[in-house]
């Protein structure tokens, strides 16, 4: 399971916009003066810099006192989400008409920054593997059950597309399967989640350690028809 978390955190690091270096200690608010790459608008925003999380949920959402993910800056006038530090001229030329469109402006009024970042990436033709983790992060920002269900459904369908294609690394395949099963459980698709986790139990990597603990926990939650978020059990902890 450690490889599971490490692999995900590397993916997160590659996806997130880091506008200020992480600082030790309690959560820090950093005032950043930014320039919107879409239209050159200058603006100031306060960005929270989360510390290292204490633990992770089954959907890999970090758990701790200082928030789950790096915040993404959003341009005040255009609604453009600065989901990475640098954009090429070609990317900006392709993004400007989309950001100015009625479709994006409506999304900008209704959705979280990570979800908007996913839509912007999709417009540029990002791969399913790239989009899947960004949509997963968007579920962490969801502030209502309907919004969570929308984001989680899109993330689930995207993870299924990832699993339908070639994944050269066996551990990456197992990681994606565990996240997909978690999304199925959280959405109440218990039959699908149960079948997925039962199939995973045949793999050598899942027969011991934290992977096994997570699988056993998932099956108990499925039998209880439990759709709530739960923490990854600590390795060696007694099952509850």
C-alpha positions as CSV (number, residue, x, y, z in Angstrom):
1,X,0.0,0.0,0.0
2,X,2.9,2.3,0.6
3,X,3.8,2.1,-3.1
4,X,0.1,2.9,-3.8
5,X,0.3,6.1,-1.9
6,X,3.7,7.1,-3.1
7,X,2.7,6.6,-6.7
8,X,-0.4,8.7,-6.2
9,X,1.5,11.5,-4.5
10,X,4.0,11.6,-7.4
11,X,1.0,12.0,-9.8
12,X,-0.4,14.8,-7.6
13,X,2.9,16.6,-7.6
14,X,3.0,16.5,-11.4
15,X,-0.5,17.8,-11.7
16,X,-0.7,20.6,-9.1
17,X,0.3,24.2,-9.5
18,X,2.9,25.2,-6.8
19,X,3.0,28.9,-6.5
20,X,4.9,29.0,-3.3
21,X,7.2,26.5,-1.6
22,X,5.9,24.3,1.2
23,X,6.6,25.8,4.6
24,X,7.1,23.8,7.8
25,X,4.7,24.1,10.7
26,X,1.0,25.0,10.7
27,X,-1.0,25.9,7.6
28,X,0.4,29.0,6.1
29,X,-1.5,31.6,4.0
30,X,0.7,33.1,1.3
31,X,-0.3,36.2,-0.7
32,X,0.6,35.8,-4.3
33,X,0.5,38.4,-7.0
34,X,-0.3,36.6,-10.3
35,X,-0.8,37.4,-13.9
36,X,-3.5,35.6,-15.7
37,X,-2.0,33.9,-18.8
38,X,-5.2,34.1,-20.7
39,X,-5.7,37.9,-20.7
40,X,-2.8,39.4,-18.8
41,X,-5.1,40.4,-15.8
42,X,-3.0,41.1,-12.7
43,X,-4.6,40.0,-9.4
44,X,-3.7,39.1,-5.8
45,X,-4.9,36.0,-4.0
46,X,-4.3,34.2,-0.8
47,X,-3.1,30.7,-1.2
48,X,-3.0,28.1,1.6
49,X,0.0,25.8,1.6
50,X,-0.9,22.5,3.1
51,X,1.5,20.5,5.2
52,X,2.3,16.8,5.0
53,X,-1.0,14.9,5.6
54,X,-1.3,12.6,8.6
55,X,-3.1,9.8,6.8
56,X,-5.1,9.1,3.6
57,X,-8.7,8.1,2.9
58,X,-9.5,5.1,0.7
59,X,-9.9,7.4,-2.2
60,X,-6.4,8.8,-1.4
61,X,-7.7,12.1,-0.1
62,X,-5.1,13.4,2.3
63,X,-6.3,13.7,5.9
64,X,-4.9,16.3,8.3
65,X,-5.6,19.6,10.0
66,X,-4.3,21.7,7.0
67,X,-6.5,20.7,4.1
68,X,-6.4,18.1,1.4
69,X,-4.8,19.5,-1.7
70,X,-2.8,22.5,-3.1
71,X,-5.2,25.3,-4.0
72,X,-5.4,26.4,-7.7
73,X,-5.6,30.1,-8.5
74,X,-8.5,31.3,-10.6
75,X,-8.4,34.5,-12.7
76,X,-11.2,36.8,-11.4
77,X,-12.5,38.1,-14.7
78,X,-12.1,35.2,-17.1
79,X,-12.6,32.4,-14.6
80,X,-9.5,30.6,-16.0
81,X,-8.0,28.2,-13.5
82,X,-4.2,28.3,-13.5
83,X,-3.7,24.5,-13.1
84,X,0.0,24.6,-13.9
85,X,2.8,27.2,-13.8
86,X,3.6,27.6,-17.5
87,X,1.4,27.4,-20.6
88,X,2.8,27.4,-24.2
89,X,1.6,29.9,-26.7
90,X,-0.1,27.1,-28.6
91,X,-2.0,26.0,-25.5
92,X,-3.1,29.5,-24.7
93,X,-4.3,30.0,-28.3
94,X,-6.4,26.9,-28.0
95,X,-7.7,27.7,-24.5
96,X,-8.7,31.4,-25.0
97,X,-11.8,30.7,-27.2
98,X,-12.9,27.9,-24.9
99,X,-12.5,30.0,-21.7
100,X,-14.5,32.8,-23.4
101,X,-17.3,30.5,-24.4
102,X,-20.7,30.5,-22.8
103,X,-20.1,26.8,-21.9
104,X,-17.0,27.4,-19.9
105,X,-18.3,30.5,-18.3
106,X,-21.3,28.6,-17.0
107,X,-19.0,25.8,-15.7
108,X,-16.9,28.5,-14.0
109,X,-19.9,29.8,-12.1
110,X,-20.9,26.4,-10.8
111,X,-17.9,24.2,-10.3
112,X,-14.7,23.8,-8.2
113,X,-11.3,24.8,-9.4
114,X,-10.0,21.2,-9.8
115,X,-13.0,20.3,-11.8
116,X,-12.5,23.3,-14.1
117,X,-8.9,22.3,-14.4
118,X,-10.0,18.9,-15.6
119,X,-12.3,20.5,-18.2
120,X,-9.4,22.7,-19.4
121,X,-7.1,19.7,-19.7
122,X,-9.7,17.7,-21.5
123,X,-10.1,20.6,-24.0
124,X,-6.4,20.2,-24.8
125,X,-6.7,16.5,-25.2
126,X,-5.3,15.2,-22.0
127,X,-5.1,11.4,-21.6
128,X,-7.6,9.5,-19.5
129,X,-4.8,8.6,-17.0
130,X,-4.1,12.3,-16.5
131,X,-7.7,13.3,-16.3
132,X,-8.7,10.5,-13.9
133,X,-6.6,11.7,-11.0
134,X,-7.6,15.3,-11.5
135,X,-11.3,14.4,-11.4
136,X,-10.5,12.3,-8.3
137,X,-9.0,15.4,-6.7
138,X,-12.2,17.3,-7.7
139,X,-14.3,14.9,-5.7
140,X,-12.3,16.0,-2.6
141,X,-13.5,19.6,-3.1
142,X,-17.2,18.6,-3.6
143,X,-19.3,20.4,-1.0
144,X,-22.6,18.5,-1.5
145,X,-23.7,15.0,-2.3
146,X,-25.0,15.8,-5.8
147,X,-21.8,17.5,-6.7
148,X,-19.8,14.6,-5.3
149,X,-21.8,12.1,-7.3
150,X,-21.3,14.1,-10.5
151,X,-17.5,14.4,-10.0
152,X,-17.1,10.8,-8.8
153,X,-19.2,9.4,-11.7
154,X,-16.9,11.2,-14.2
155,X,-13.8,10.1,-12.4
156,X,-15.1,6.5,-12.3
157,X,-15.8,6.4,-16.0
158,X,-12.4,7.9,-16.7
159,X,-10.7,5.3,-14.5
160,X,-12.5,2.6,-16.4
161,X,-11.1,4.0,-19.6
162,X,-7.7,3.8,-18.1
163,X,-8.2,0.2,-17.1
164,X,-9.5,-0.7,-20.6
165,X,-6.1,0.4,-22.1
166,X,-2.6,-1.0,-21.6
167,X,-1.0,-0.4,-18.2
168,X,2.6,-1.7,-18.3
169,X,3.1,-1.6,-14.5
170,X,1.2,-4.2,-12.5
171,X,1.2,-2.1,-9.3
172,X,-0.2,0.9,-11.2
173,X,-3.0,-1.4,-12.5
174,X,-3.8,-2.6,-9.0
175,X,-3.7,1.0,-7.7
176,X,-6.2,2.1,-10.4
177,X,-8.4,-0.9,-9.6
178,X,-8.5,0.0,-5.9
179,X,-9.5,3.6,-6.6
180,X,-12.1,2.5,-9.1
181,X,-13.6,0.1,-6.6
182,X,-13.7,2.8,-4.0
183,X,-15.5,5.1,-6.3
184,X,-18.0,2.4,-7.1
185,X,-18.6,1.8,-3.3
186,X,-19.0,5.5,-2.6
187,X,-21.5,5.8,-5.4
188,X,-23.5,2.9,-4.1
189,X,-22.6,0.6,-6.9
190,X,-22.1,-2.3,-4.5
191,X,-22.4,-5.2,-6.9
192,X,-19.7,-3.7,-9.2
193,X,-17.5,-2.9,-6.2
194,X,-17.9,-6.4,-4.7
195,X,-17.0,-8.1,-7.9
196,X,-14.0,-5.9,-8.5
197,X,-12.5,-6.5,-5.0
198,X,-13.2,-10.2,-5.1
199,X,-11.3,-10.4,-8.4
200,X,-8.4,-8.5,-6.9
201,X,-8.1,-11.0,-4.0
202,X,-6.5,-13.5,-6.4
203,X,-3.5,-11.3,-7.0
204,X,-0.3,-12.0,-5.0
205,X,0.3,-8.4,-4.2
206,X,-3.1,-8.2,-2.4
207,X,-2.8,-11.3,-0.3
208,X,-0.9,-9.6,2.5
209,X,0.0,-6.3,4.1
210,X,-2.1,-3.2,3.8
211,X,-3.5,-4.1,0.4
212,X,-5.2,-7.1,2.1
213,X,-6.4,-4.9,5.0
214,X,-7.9,-2.4,2.6
215,X,-9.6,-5.2,0.6
216,X,-11.1,-6.7,3.7
217,X,-12.3,-3.3,4.9
218,X,-13.9,-2.6,1.5
219,X,-15.8,-5.9,1.5
220,X,-17.1,-5.2,5.0
221,X,-18.2,-1.7,4.0
222,X,-19.9,-3.1,0.8
223,X,-21.8,-5.7,2.8
224,X,-23.0,-2.9,5.1
225,X,-24.0,-0.9,2.1
226,X,-21.8,1.9,3.5
227,X,-21.0,4.8,1.1
228,X,-19.1,7.0,3.6
229,X,-15.4,8.0,3.4
230,X,-13.0,5.9,5.5
231,X,-9.3,6.1,6.2
232,X,-6.8,3.6,4.9
233,X,-6.0,1.3,7.9
234,X,-2.5,1.6,9.2
235,X,-0.3,-1.4,8.2
236,X,-0.5,-4.1,10.9
237,X,-3.6,-2.6,12.6
238,X,-6.2,-5.0,13.7
239,X,-9.3,-5.0,11.4
240,X,-12.4,-3.3,12.9
